[in-house]
Amino acid sequence: MVASIADPNPLVSGQGFARLRAAGIEVEVGPGAAESRELNIGFFSRMIRKTPWVRMKMAASLDGTTALPTGQSQWITSPEARADGHAWRARSCAVLTGIGTVLADNPRLDVRAVATPRQPQIVVVDSHLQTPLDAHLFIADRACIIYAAGQNDAKKAALEARGATVVMLPDSSGKVDLAAMMQDLGRREINELHIEAGSKLNGSLTRAGLVDEFLIYLAPKLLGPGQGMAAFGPLQALSEALELQFHSTDSIGPDLRIIARVAGRDQF
């Protein structure tokens, strides 16, 4: 028998191989391990690091603008790129956004452009429980987790009545403790976390070292000044840059899709 890789779950790791060998069956482990691990990178991340594999999706012009100064961003990229983005939503366990995006865009953040057997859970970073009770996030039939920092018992109860799970995780500055949130999502068996948020939350997550991979769609157009991808600077020296490695580059319709990983992030 040939197996590509051992199960990283400590509760079962190696037990199946041991039983086969005890029954006199020769087991070879290893061929295709890298490919198998890549296909299940979220599961490996959760089993080994206790946190999800975190992928941040962004769509921008070639000069890095994700929205005009007015906030207009629909649509910078093509229908093909948007459908591809929905495919990445579909493979994730949960889609995360921030309260700024909820209030500004009232997004659904569900999977619509591709077929899917289930909708990913929704996660909202909402320090002061500002999520409207009629937000589109509640339309799809899926679990919703809201991470907050400031106590508001009445709003918490109202959100829970809408079906949301409200988790209080304040840090020392009165905001949501993002690192603790990732640990909590790991305990909730979230393997792959797909982020679609604004530049402020993107910057906070990037600055905290919580992003593993960037999924970036670049449109062949220039938009000039506007909102950027992630507000986490300014840096004082080039040596402070976050080093990335290109994992893949592909044409999606007229746009370019880049998957870039934080250097060494997948070595666990």
C-alpha positions as a Markdown table, in Angstrom:
| # | Residue | x | y | z |
|---|---|---|---|---|
| 1 | Met | 0.0 | 0.0 | 0.0 |
| 2 | Val | 1.2 | 3.5 | -0.8 |
| 3 | Ala | 0.1 | 6.6 | 1.1 |
| 4 | Ser | 1.1 | 10.1 | 0.1 |
| 5 | Ile | 1.3 | 11.5 | 3.7 |
| 6 | Ala | 0.5 | 10.8 | 7.3 |
| 7 | Asp | -2.5 | 12.3 | 9.0 |
| 8 | Pro | -1.3 | 15.3 | 11.2 |
| 9 | Asn | -4.2 | 14.9 | 13.6 |
| 10 | Pro | -2.4 | 13.7 | 16.8 |
| 11 | Leu | -5.5 | 11.7 | 17.8 |
| 12 | Val | -5.1 | 9.3 | 14.9 |
| 13 | Ser | -1.7 | 10.0 | 13.4 |
| 14 | Gly | 0.0 | 6.7 | 12.4 |
| 15 | Gln | -2.7 | 4.4 | 13.8 |
| 16 | Gly | -4.0 | 3.3 | 10.5 |
| 17 | Phe | -0.5 | 2.6 | 9.2 |
| 18 | Ala | 0.3 | 0.6 | 12.3 |
| 19 | Arg | -2.8 | -1.6 | 12.0 |
| 20 | Leu | -2.0 | -2.3 | 8.3 |
| 21 | Arg | 1.5 | -3.2 | 9.1 |
| 22 | Ala | 0.4 | -5.4 | 12.0 |
| 23 | Ala | -1.8 | -7.2 | 9.5 |
| 24 | Gly | 1.3 | -7.9 | 7.4 |
| 25 | Ile | 0.6 | -5.2 | 4.8 |
| 26 | Glu | 3.6 | -3.2 | 3.6 |
| 27 | Val | 3.0 | 0.5 | 3.8 |
| 28 | Glu | 5.1 | 3.1 | 2.0 |
| 29 | Val | 4.6 | 6.7 | 3.0 |
| 30 | Gly | 5.9 | 9.7 | 1.1 |
| 31 | Pro | 5.4 | 9.8 | -2.7 |
| 32 | Gly | 3.3 | 12.9 | -3.4 |
| 33 | Ala | 3.5 | 14.3 | 0.1 |
| 34 | Ala | 4.1 | 17.9 | -1.0 |
| 35 | Glu | 1.1 | 17.8 | -3.3 |
| 36 | Ser | -1.2 | 16.2 | -0.7 |
| 37 | Arg | -0.1 | 18.7 | 1.9 |
| 38 | Glu | -0.8 | 21.6 | -0.4 |
| 39 | Leu | -4.3 | 20.3 | -1.2 |
| 40 | Asn | -5.0 | 20.2 | 2.6 |
| 41 | Ile | -2.9 | 23.1 | 3.8 |
| 42 | Gly | -5.7 | 24.4 | 6.0 |
| 43 | Phe | -6.1 | 21.2 | 7.8 |
| 44 | Phe | -2.3 | 20.8 | 8.3 |
| 45 | Ser | -2.2 | 24.4 | 9.6 |
| 46 | Arg | -4.9 | 23.8 | 12.1 |
| 47 | Met | -3.5 | 20.5 | 13.3 |
| 48 | Ile | 0.1 | 21.7 | 13.6 |
| 49 | Arg | -0.2 | 25.5 | 14.3 |
| 50 | Lys | -3.7 | 25.4 | 15.9 |
| 51 | Thr | -4.8 | 28.3 | 13.6 |
| 52 | Pro | -6.3 | 28.4 | 10.1 |
| 53 | Trp | -4.4 | 29.0 | 6.9 |
| 54 | Val | -5.2 | 32.7 | 6.4 |
| 55 | Arg | -5.6 | 33.9 | 2.8 |
| 56 | Met | -6.2 | 37.6 | 2.1 |
| 57 | Lys | -8.0 | 38.4 | -1.1 |
| 58 | Met | -7.7 | 41.8 | -2.8 |
| 59 | Ala | -8.6 | 43.3 | -6.2 |
| 60 | Ala | -6.8 | 46.3 | -7.4 |
| 61 | Ser | -5.6 | 48.3 | -10.4 |
| 62 | Leu | -2.1 | 47.8 | -11.7 |
| 63 | Asp | -0.9 | 50.7 | -9.5 |
| 64 | Gly | -2.4 | 49.1 | -6.4 |
| 65 | Thr | -5.6 | 51.1 | -5.9 |
| 66 | Thr | -8.5 | 49.1 | -4.5 |
| 67 | Ala | -11.0 | 52.0 | -4.4 |
| 68 | Leu | -11.3 | 55.6 | -5.5 |
| 69 | Pro | -11.0 | 58.4 | -2.9 |
| 70 | Thr | -14.9 | 58.4 | -3.0 |
| 71 | Gly | -14.9 | 54.7 | -1.9 |
| 72 | Gln | -16.1 | 53.4 | -5.3 |
| 73 | Ser | -14.6 | 50.0 | -6.1 |
| 74 | Gln | -17.3 | 48.2 | -8.2 |
| 75 | Trp | -15.9 | 46.9 | -10.4 |
| 76 | Ile | -12.2 | 47.2 | -10.8 |
| 77 | Thr | -11.7 | 43.7 | -12.0 |
| 78 | Ser | -13.5 | 41.6 | -14.6 |
| 79 | Pro | -16.5 | 39.2 | -14.2 |
| 80 | Glu | -14.0 | 36.3 | -14.7 |
| 81 | Ala | -11.9 | 37.5 | -11.8 |
| 82 | Arg | -14.9 | 37.9 | -9.6 |
| 83 | Ala | -16.1 | 34.4 | -10.4 |
| 84 | Asp | -12.7 | 33.1 | -9.6 |
| 85 | Gly | -12.8 | 34.9 | -6.3 |
| 86 | His | -16.1 | 33.2 | -5.5 |
| 87 | Ala | -14.4 | 29.8 | -6.2 |
| 88 | Trp | -11.8 | 30.7 | -3.5 |
| 89 | Arg | -14.7 | 31.7 | -1.1 |
| 90 | Ala | -16.3 | 28.3 | -1.8 |
| 91 | Arg | -13.2 | 26.3 | -0.8 |
| 92 | Ser | -12.8 | 28.2 | 2.4 |
| 93 | Cys | -14.3 | 27.3 | 5.8 |
| 94 | Ala | -15.1 | 30.9 | 6.6 |
| 95 | Val | -15.0 | 34.4 | 5.1 |
| 96 | Leu | -13.8 | 37.2 | 7.3 |
| 97 | Thr | -14.5 | 40.9 | 7.0 |
| 98 | Gly | -14.5 | 44.0 | 9.2 |
| 99 | Ile | -17.3 | 46.3 | 10.4 |
| 100 | Gly | -16.1 | 49.1 | 8.2 |
| 101 | Thr | -16.9 | 47.0 | 5.1 |
| 102 | Val | -20.2 | 45.9 | 6.6 |
| 103 | Leu | -21.3 | 49.5 | 7.2 |
| 104 | Ala | -20.0 | 50.9 | 3.9 |
| 105 | Asp | -21.0 | 48.1 | 1.4 |
| 106 | Asn | -23.5 | 45.9 | 3.2 |
| 107 | Pro | -22.0 | 42.9 | 1.4 |
| 108 | Arg | -23.3 | 39.3 | 1.4 |
| 109 | Leu | -19.9 | 37.7 | 1.0 |
| 110 | Asp | -21.6 | 34.4 | 0.1 |
| 111 | Val | -20.8 | 32.1 | -2.9 |
| 112 | Arg | -23.0 | 33.0 | -5.9 |
| 113 | Ala | -20.9 | 32.8 | -9.1 |
| 114 | Val | -20.0 | 29.2 | -8.8 |
| 115 | Ala | -21.8 | 26.0 | -7.7 |
| 116 | Thr | -21.1 | 25.1 | -4.1 |
| 117 | Pro | -22.5 | 22.4 | -1.8 |
| 118 | Arg | -22.4 | 24.7 | 1.2 |
| 119 | Gln | -21.8 | 28.3 | 2.1 |
| 120 | Pro | -18.7 | 29.2 | 4.2 |
| 121 | Gln | -19.3 | 30.7 | 7.6 |
| 122 | Ile | -19.0 | 34.4 | 8.0 |
| 123 | Val | -16.7 | 36.1 | 10.5 |
| 124 | Val | -16.9 | 39.8 | 11.4 |
| 125 | Val | -14.4 | 41.9 | 13.4 |
| 126 | Asp | -16.7 | 44.3 | 15.1 |
| 127 | Ser | -15.2 | 45.8 | 18.2 |
| 128 | His | -18.3 | 47.8 | 19.3 |
| 129 | Leu | -21.1 | 45.6 | 18.0 |
| 130 | Gln | -22.2 | 48.0 | 15.2 |
| 131 | Thr | -23.4 | 45.2 | 12.8 |
| 132 | Pro | -26.9 | 46.1 | 11.7 |
| 133 | Leu | -29.6 | 43.5 | 12.5 |
| 134 | Asp | -30.7 | 43.7 | 8.9 |
| 135 | Ala | -27.3 | 43.3 | 7.3 |
| 136 | His | -27.1 | 41.2 | 4.2 |
| 137 | Leu | -24.6 | 38.9 | 6.0 |
| 138 | Phe | -27.6 | 37.3 | 7.6 |
| 139 | Ile | -29.3 | 36.4 | 4.4 |
| 140 | Ala | -27.4 | 33.3 | 3.4 |
| 141 | Asp | -28.1 | 30.1 | 5.4 |
| 142 | Arg | -24.7 | 29.9 | 7.3 |
| 143 | Ala | -23.1 | 30.4 | 10.7 |
| 144 | Cys | -22.0 | 33.9 | 11.6 |
| 145 | Ile | -19.4 | 34.7 | 14.3 |
| 146 | Ile | -18.9 | 38.3 | 15.4 |
| 147 | Tyr | -15.8 | 39.1 | 17.4 |
| 148 | Ala | -16.2 | 42.2 | 19.7 |
| 149 | Ala | -14.3 | 44.0 | 22.4 |
| 150 | Gly | -16.8 | 46.4 | 23.9 |
| 151 | Gln | -19.7 | 45.1 | 26.0 |
| 152 | Asn | -23.2 | 45.9 | 24.8 |
| 153 | Asp | -25.5 | 43.3 | 26.3 |
| 154 | Ala | -28.7 | 44.5 | 24.5 |
| 155 | Lys | -27.0 | 44.5 | 21.0 |
| 156 | Lys | -25.3 | 41.2 | 21.8 |
| 157 | Ala | -28.6 | 39.6 | 22.6 |
| 158 | Ala | -30.2 | 41.1 | 19.5 |
| 159 | Leu | -27.4 | 39.8 | 17.2 |
| 160 | Glu | -27.7 | 36.4 | 18.9 |
| 161 | Ala | -31.4 | 36.4 | 18.2 |
| 162 | Arg | -30.5 | 36.8 | 14.5 |
| 163 | Gly | -28.4 | 33.6 | 14.8 |
| 164 | Ala | -25.0 | 35.1 | 15.3 |
| 165 | Thr | -22.4 | 33.9 | 17.8 |
| 166 | Val | -20.9 | 36.8 | 19.6 |
| 167 | Val | -17.4 | 36.3 | 21.0 |
| 168 | Met | -15.8 | 38.9 | 23.3 |
| 169 | Leu | -12.1 | 39.1 | 22.8 |
| 170 | Pro | -10.8 | 42.5 | 23.8 |
| 171 | Asp | -7.1 | 43.4 | 23.7 |
| 172 | Ser | -5.3 | 45.9 | 25.9 |
| 173 | Ser | -6.3 | 48.8 | 23.6 |
| 174 | Gly | -10.0 | 48.0 | 23.6 |
| 175 | Lys | -10.0 | 46.4 | 20.1 |
| 176 | Val | -10.5 | 42.8 | 19.1 |
| 177 | Asp | -7.4 | 40.6 | 19.9 |
| 178 | Leu | -6.8 | 39.4 | 16.4 |
| 179 | Ala | -4.2 | 36.7 | 17.4 |
| 180 | Ala | -6.6 | 35.3 | 20.0 |
| 181 | Met | -9.3 | 35.4 | 17.3 |
| 182 | Met | -7.2 | 33.1 | 15.1 |
| 183 | Gln | -6.7 | 30.7 | 17.9 |
| 184 | Asp | -10.4 | 30.7 | 18.6 |
| 185 | Leu | -11.2 | 30.0 | 14.9 |
| 186 | Gly | -8.8 | 27.1 | 15.0 |
| 187 | Arg | -10.7 | 25.6 | 18.0 |
| 188 | Arg | -13.8 | 26.1 | 15.9 |
| 189 | Glu | -12.3 | 23.8 | 13.2 |
| 190 | Ile | -11.8 | 26.5 | 10.6 |
| 191 | Asn | -9.2 | 25.2 | 8.3 |
| 192 | Glu | -9.0 | 27.9 | 5.6 |
| 193 | Leu | -9.9 | 31.5 | 6.4 |
| 194 | His | -10.6 | 33.8 | 3.5 |
| 195 | Ile | -10.3 | 37.5 | 4.2 |
| 196 | Glu | -12.2 | 40.2 | 2.2 |
| 197 | Ala | -11.9 | 43.4 | 4.2 |
| 198 | Gly | -10.8 | 47.0 | 3.8 |
| 199 | Ser | -7.3 | 48.4 | 3.9 |
| 200 | Lys | -7.5 | 49.2 | 7.7 |
| 201 | Leu | -8.3 | 45.7 | 8.8 |
| 202 | Asn | -6.0 | 44.2 | 6.1 |
| 203 | Gly | -3.2 | 46.4 | 7.5 |
| 204 | Ser | -3.9 | 45.3 | 11.1 |
| 205 | Leu | -3.8 | 41.6 | 10.2 |
| 206 | Thr | -0.7 | 42.0 | 8.1 |
| 207 | Arg | 1.1 | 44.1 | 10.7 |
| 208 | Ala | 0.3 | 41.4 | 13.3 |
| 209 | Gly | 1.8 | 38.7 | 11.2 |
| 210 | Leu | -1.4 | 36.8 | 10.9 |
| 211 | Val | -1.7 | 36.5 | 7.1 |
| 212 | Asp | -0.1 | 33.5 | 5.3 |
| 213 | Glu | -1.1 | 34.1 | 1.7 |
| 214 | Phe | -2.2 | 37.0 | -0.5 |
| 215 | Leu | -4.7 | 36.4 | -3.3 |
| 216 | Ile | -4.4 | 39.4 | -5.5 |
| 217 | Tyr | -6.3 | 40.3 | -8.7 |
| 218 | Leu | -4.7 | 43.1 | -10.8 |
| 219 | Ala | -6.7 | 44.8 | -13.5 |
| 220 | Pro | -4.8 | 46.2 | -16.5 |
| 221 | Lys | -5.7 | 49.8 | -15.7 |
| 222 | Leu | -4.3 | 52.7 | -13.7 |
| 223 | Leu | -6.5 | 54.6 | -11.2 |
| 224 | Gly | -4.1 | 56.9 | -9.5 |
| 225 | Pro | -4.5 | 57.9 | -5.9 |
| 226 | Gly | -7.1 | 56.1 | -3.8 |
| 227 | Gln | -7.3 | 53.4 | -1.1 |
| 228 | Gly | -4.5 | 50.9 | -1.0 |
| 229 | Met | -4.4 | 47.2 | -0.3 |
| 230 | Ala | -3.3 | 47.2 | 3.3 |
| 231 | Ala | -2.6 | 50.2 | 5.6 |
| 232 | Phe | 0.2 | 48.9 | 7.8 |
| 233 | Gly | 3.1 | 51.5 | 7.3 |
| 234 | Pro | 4.8 | 53.7 | 6.9 |
| 235 | Leu | 8.1 | 51.8 | 7.1 |
| 236 | Gln | 11.3 | 53.5 | 8.0 |
| 237 | Ala | 13.6 | 51.3 | 5.8 |
| 238 | Leu | 13.3 | 48.9 | 2.9 |
| 239 | Ser | 14.6 | 46.2 | 5.2 |
| 240 | Glu | 11.4 | 46.3 | 7.1 |
| 241 | Ala | 9.4 | 45.2 | 4.1 |
| 242 | Leu | 7.3 | 42.0 | 4.4 |
| 243 | Glu | 9.0 | 39.5 | 2.2 |
| 244 | Leu | 6.8 | 37.5 | -0.1 |
| 245 | Gln | 7.3 | 34.6 | -2.5 |
| 246 | Phe | 5.3 | 34.2 | -5.7 |
| 247 | His | 3.4 | 30.9 | -5.5 |
| 248 | Ser | 1.6 | 31.3 | -8.8 |
| 249 | Thr | 0.7 | 33.8 | -11.4 |
| 250 | Asp | -2.2 | 33.2 | -13.9 |
| 251 | Ser | -4.3 | 35.2 | -16.3 |
| 252 | Ile | -8.0 | 35.2 | -15.3 |
| 253 | Gly | -9.9 | 36.9 | -18.2 |
| 254 | Pro | -8.2 | 40.2 | -18.8 |
| 255 | Asp | -6.8 | 40.3 | -15.3 |
| 256 | Leu | -3.7 | 38.9 | -13.5 |
| 257 | Arg | -4.1 | 36.7 | -10.5 |
| 258 | Ile | -1.1 | 36.5 | -8.2 |
| 259 | Ile | -0.8 | 34.2 | -5.2 |
| 260 | Ala | 2.0 | 35.3 | -3.0 |
| 261 | Arg | 3.0 | 33.8 | 0.4 |
| 262 | Val | 4.8 | 35.2 | 3.3 |
| 263 | Ala | 8.3 | 33.8 | 3.0 |
| 264 | Gly | 8.6 | 30.6 | 5.0 |
| 265 | Arg | 5.0 | 30.7 | 6.2 |
| 266 | Asp | 4.1 | 27.3 | 4.8 |
| 267 | Gln | 7.0 | 25.6 | 6.6 |
| 268 | Phe | 5.2 | 24.0 | 9.6 |
